[in-house]
Amino acid sequence: MPELRRHYFLDEYCIIASERKKRPSDFRLQEAEAGDEKNCPFCPGNEEMTPPASAVYTEQGVLADGSERIRNWKMRVFPNLFAAMVPSPSPPTAEWIALPGHGHHEVIVDSPKHRDNPADFGQEHMELLLQAYRDRYAHYRYMSGVNYISIFKNWGTKAGASLFHSHSQVIAIPIMPPPIKRELDVISTASFCLFCNIAEREATSNRLIAQNDSWILIAPFYSQAPYEAWILPKRHVSNLEEMTQEDCRGLASLLKKALMSLRILLEDPPYNLMIYQLPFGYHLNIRIQPAVSKIAGFERGTGIYINSVPPEQAAAELRQA
């Protein structure tokens, strides 16, 4: 029978409809073939096809493009040519309520290799990616007019990736997103950290996928999508800047495990990876949602998602994978 499950602490719901049960093979989606590296703006040799990089991760350290583009890089960070937010926007429309689209939008090219899959990143490379995420968060954290920094990865065309070459994005915006504001409103009324409580309780539940000394990987009780996974630090950490080197190693290891499990079980599904963090008063968490189910009229009309795979089943299958 279907279950109507409530978010851990928000007044939001999802429907777990196990009678619609599907096998992992039912979620396989045909992805676009890899494009020609010669025309890929993210590939080495094509650096002039992008704006100058503000951060280039190399063997010599973190550099920045000058009059010439830096070569032999591990990762590159540069402004998005098709930015959702810009530092100097046009005046907003005078109708209703509109604010200028003031902000910043960057691309992080995760790897110089066109066909690299994030699930295959080695431990050192995954740690470097987390360092890039942390560096870009720190860069915008105290910037005037920035109230939230969204760091995310879209993997696969069905998840919104416009280019095959692996990359992440950073968007700094002037407002607090409504879902985060709702979380903060509830957190402010609690006498303890609600995310700490989730991490502690789920560590012994049948929704646990994996854990190490610093982090826990779970299929959340409130799962909006089949095989959704969350990663939470066991100790209270508000953002990536507060991580120790040991925390970074532990997160890199568990993140790789999460992506590899999804890749094995669902044969490399498209997914959205989203990092939720704030300067203080919050508990860092990372959410990975495979884009393997359709968002249709009911979901759009009610905000309630139907999930055909119970998270307990998803956790068991991901553990085995």
matplotlib code that plots the C-alpha trace (Angstrom):
import matplotlib.pyplot as plt

x = [0.0, 1.2, 2.7, 2.5, 5.8, 6.6, 9.9, 12.1, 11.1, 9.4, 5.7, 6.5, 5.4, 6.3, 4.4, 6.2, 4.2, 5.9, 3.1, 4.6, 7.8, 10.4, 13.7, 16.9, 17.0, 13.7, 15.4, 18.0, 17.9, 19.6, 22.1, 23.6, 26.8, 30.0, 30.7, 33.8, 36.6, 37.9, 34.7, 34.4, 35.1, 36.1, 38.8, 42.6, 43.7, 40.3, 40.8, 40.3, 36.7, 35.9, 36.4, 39.7, 39.8, 39.7, 41.2, 43.3, 44.3, 47.8, 50.7, 52.2, 49.2, 46.1, 46.8, 44.7, 44.7, 46.6, 47.2, 47.6, 45.6, 47.3, 47.8, 48.4, 45.6, 43.7, 40.6, 39.5, 37.1, 35.7, 32.6, 29.7, 29.2, 25.4, 25.2, 22.0, 23.4, 25.8, 27.8, 26.4, 22.8, 20.4, 17.8, 14.8, 11.4, 9.2, 6.2, 5.2, 8.2, 11.5, 15.1, 18.2, 19.8, 22.9, 25.2, 27.8, 27.8, 30.8, 31.7, 34.1, 35.6, 36.2, 38.7, 40.8, 39.6, 36.5, 35.1, 35.9, 33.1, 32.9, 32.3, 35.8, 37.6, 40.4, 40.6, 43.1, 41.1, 37.9, 39.6, 40.8, 37.2, 36.1, 38.9, 37.6, 34.1, 35.4, 37.6, 34.7, 32.4, 35.0, 35.5, 31.8, 30.9, 31.6, 30.9, 28.5, 25.0, 25.5, 23.0, 23.3, 25.9, 24.6, 27.1, 25.8, 26.6, 24.3, 25.4, 23.8, 21.5, 18.3, 19.6, 20.2, 23.9, 24.3, 27.8, 29.0, 32.4, 32.1, 31.6, 30.0, 28.5, 28.5, 25.8, 25.9, 22.5, 21.2, 18.3, 17.9, 16.1, 12.6, 13.3, 16.4, 14.5, 11.8, 14.5, 16.1, 12.7, 12.1, 15.7, 15.6, 12.7, 14.5, 16.6, 19.0, 20.4, 17.8, 20.4, 22.6, 19.6, 19.0, 22.6, 22.5, 19.2, 19.8, 23.2, 21.4, 18.4, 17.8, 18.2, 22.0, 24.1, 27.6, 29.5, 33.0, 34.5, 33.3, 30.3, 27.2, 25.5, 21.8, 18.7, 16.5, 13.2, 11.8, 13.1, 11.6, 13.3, 14.1, 17.6, 18.0, 21.0, 22.1, 25.6, 25.8, 28.8, 28.5, 29.8, 28.2, 29.7, 27.9, 29.9, 32.8, 35.1, 34.8, 36.1, 39.4, 41.7, 40.5, 36.9, 37.8, 39.4, 36.4, 33.9, 35.8, 35.8, 32.1, 31.1, 33.0, 31.2, 27.8, 28.4, 30.0, 27.1, 24.6, 26.6, 26.8, 23.2, 21.5, 24.1, 25.3, 22.1, 21.7, 21.7, 21.8, 24.3, 23.5, 25.5, 23.4, 25.5, 25.5, 28.0, 26.5, 23.4, 23.0, 24.3, 26.1, 24.4, 24.8, 21.9, 22.1, 18.9, 19.0, 16.9, 15.2, 11.5, 9.2, 7.9, 4.4, 1.1, 0.6, 4.1, 4.0, 0.4, 0.9, 4.6, 4.3, 6.6, 5.7, 8.6, 8.2, 11.2, 11.0, 14.3, 14.8, 14.9, 17.1, 19.6, 19.8, 20.4, 23.0, 24.8, 25.0, 26.2]
y = [0.0, 3.5, 5.5, 9.3, 10.2, 13.6, 15.4, 14.9, 18.3, 20.3, 20.3, 18.5, 15.1, 12.4, 9.2, 5.9, 3.8, 0.4, -1.3, 0.5, -1.3, -1.4, -3.2, -1.1, -2.0, -0.2, 3.1, 2.9, 5.9, 6.2, 8.9, 11.0, 9.8, 11.6, 14.5, 15.2, 16.4, 18.8, 21.0, 20.7, 24.0, 22.2, 20.1, 21.0, 22.9, 24.7, 27.1, 30.1, 29.0, 30.0, 33.2, 33.5, 31.2, 32.7, 29.6, 26.9, 23.9, 22.6, 20.7, 24.1, 25.1, 27.3, 29.9, 32.2, 33.0, 36.1, 37.3, 33.7, 30.6, 28.2, 24.7, 21.3, 21.8, 19.4, 21.6, 25.0, 27.6, 30.3, 32.5, 30.8, 32.2, 31.7, 33.0, 32.9, 35.7, 38.5, 41.0, 44.0, 43.2, 45.5, 47.4, 45.1, 45.6, 48.1, 45.7, 43.9, 42.9, 42.4, 42.5, 42.9, 39.5, 40.5, 37.6, 35.3, 32.1, 29.9, 26.6, 24.1, 21.7, 18.7, 16.9, 17.6, 14.2, 14.5, 11.1, 11.0, 9.8, 11.4, 7.9, 6.9, 9.8, 8.6, 9.6, 12.4, 13.8, 13.7, 15.6, 18.2, 18.6, 19.2, 21.7, 23.5, 23.5, 24.8, 27.5, 28.9, 28.9, 30.8, 33.2, 34.3, 33.8, 37.4, 39.1, 42.0, 41.2, 37.4, 35.6, 32.1, 30.0, 27.1, 24.4, 21.6, 19.0, 17.9, 14.6, 13.5, 15.3, 14.1, 15.9, 19.1, 18.9, 20.8, 19.3, 15.8, 16.8, 16.5, 19.8, 21.4, 24.9, 27.6, 30.3, 33.0, 34.7, 37.8, 36.0, 33.0, 30.2, 29.6, 25.8, 26.8, 29.6, 27.1, 24.8, 27.7, 28.8, 25.3, 24.9, 28.2, 26.8, 23.6, 23.0, 20.7, 20.3, 18.5, 17.3, 15.9, 14.0, 12.6, 11.5, 9.8, 8.0, 6.9, 5.4, 2.4, 2.3, 0.1, 3.2, 3.3, 2.8, 3.4, 5.4, 6.2, 8.0, 11.5, 11.0, 9.0, 8.0, 7.3, 6.8, 9.4, 8.5, 11.3, 10.4, 12.4, 10.4, 6.6, 5.9, 9.4, 9.6, 12.1, 12.5, 14.2, 15.0, 13.2, 16.3, 19.6, 21.4, 24.3, 24.4, 23.0, 25.7, 24.1, 20.7, 19.4, 17.6, 14.3, 15.4, 16.1, 12.6, 11.0, 12.9, 12.2, 8.5, 8.3, 10.5, 8.2, 5.2, 6.9, 7.7, 4.3, 2.5, 4.4, 3.8, 0.0, -0.4, 1.9, 1.7, 5.3, 7.2, 11.0, 12.7, 16.1, 16.5, 19.5, 20.9, 22.6, 24.9, 28.2, 30.3, 29.4, 28.1, 25.1, 21.6, 20.9, 18.1, 16.8, 15.4, 13.2, 12.7, 10.4, 11.8, 8.5, 9.4, 11.9, 15.0, 15.3, 17.1, 15.7, 16.6, 20.1, 20.7, 19.6, 19.7, 16.1, 13.6, 10.0, 7.6, 4.0, 2.7, 2.6, 4.1, 1.0, -1.1, 1.5, 1.4, -2.4, -2.4, 0.4, -1.4, -4.5, -2.5]
z = [0.0, -0.7, 2.2, 2.6, 4.2, 5.7, 5.4, 8.5, 9.9, 7.1, 6.2, 2.9, 1.7, -0.7, -1.7, -1.5, -4.0, -3.8, -5.8, -8.7, -7.9, -10.7, -11.1, -11.4, -15.1, -15.6, -14.8, -17.5, -19.8, -23.2, -22.9, -25.7, -27.2, -26.3, -28.6, -30.6, -28.3, -31.0, -30.6, -26.8, -25.1, -21.9, -23.4, -23.2, -26.3, -26.5, -23.5, -25.8, -26.3, -22.7, -20.7, -18.9, -15.9, -12.4, -10.9, -12.6, -10.6, -11.7, -10.3, -9.4, -7.4, -8.0, -10.7, -12.9, -16.6, -17.7, -21.2, -22.2, -21.1, -18.7, -20.0, -18.4, -15.8, -13.6, -13.2, -14.5, -13.1, -15.3, -15.8, -17.5, -21.0, -20.6, -17.0, -15.0, -12.8, -13.7, -11.7, -13.6, -14.7, -16.6, -14.5, -13.6, -15.1, -13.4, -13.3, -10.1, -8.0, -9.8, -8.6, -10.8, -11.6, -9.6, -8.9, -10.3, -12.3, -12.8, -14.4, -12.8, -15.4, -13.2, -15.4, -18.5, -19.9, -22.1, -21.3, -17.6, -15.4, -11.8, -10.5, -11.7, -10.1, -7.9, -4.2, -4.9, -7.8, -5.8, -2.9, -5.4, -6.6, -3.1, -2.6, -5.7, -4.3, -1.0, -2.6, -4.7, -1.7, 0.3, -2.6, -2.6, 1.0, 2.2, -1.1, -0.9, -2.3, -2.1, 0.2, -1.1, -3.0, -4.9, -5.9, -8.0, -10.7, -13.5, -14.9, -18.2, -20.6, -18.8, -15.7, -17.5, -18.5, -21.8, -22.5, -22.2, -20.6, -16.8, -15.0, -12.0, -11.5, -8.9, -8.8, -6.2, -5.8, -3.8, -2.1, 0.2, -1.7, -0.3, 0.6, 2.6, 4.3, 5.3, 6.7, 8.7, 10.1, 11.5, 12.7, 14.6, 16.7, 17.7, 20.8, 18.9, 15.4, 13.4, 10.8, 13.6, 14.8, 11.3, 11.0, 14.4, 14.0, 10.4, 11.3, 12.7, 10.3, 7.3, 5.1, 5.9, 2.7, 4.1, 6.6, 7.8, 10.8, 9.6, 7.2, 6.7, 3.4, 3.5, 1.4, 3.2, 4.8, 2.7, -0.7, -3.6, -6.3, -6.7, -5.3, -3.9, -1.5, 1.1, 2.6, 6.0, 8.3, 11.7, 13.5, 13.1, 10.1, 8.5, 5.2, 3.3, 4.7, 8.1, 6.9, 8.2, 5.9, 7.4, 6.8, 3.1, 2.7, 4.3, 2.1, -1.1, -0.2, 0.5, -2.4, -4.8, -3.2, -3.7, -7.3, -8.1, -6.5, -8.6, -11.7, -11.1, -10.0, -12.5, -15.3, -15.1, -14.6, -15.1, -11.7, -9.9, -7.1, -4.9, -1.9, 0.8, 3.1, 4.8, 6.7, 10.1, 11.8, 9.4, 8.9, 5.6, 3.5, 0.0, -1.9, -5.0, -7.0, -10.0, -12.8, -13.5, -13.0, -14.6, -12.9, -14.2, -13.4, -9.9, -8.8, -10.3, -9.1, -5.5, -4.8, -3.6, -5.4, -6.1, -5.6, -6.8, -4.9, -1.1, 0.4, 2.5, -0.8, -2.5, 0.4, 0.4, -3.4, -3.2, -0.4, -2.5, -5.5]

ax = plt.figure().add_subplot(projection="3d")
ax.plot(x, y, z, "-o")
ax.set_aspect("equal")
plt.show()
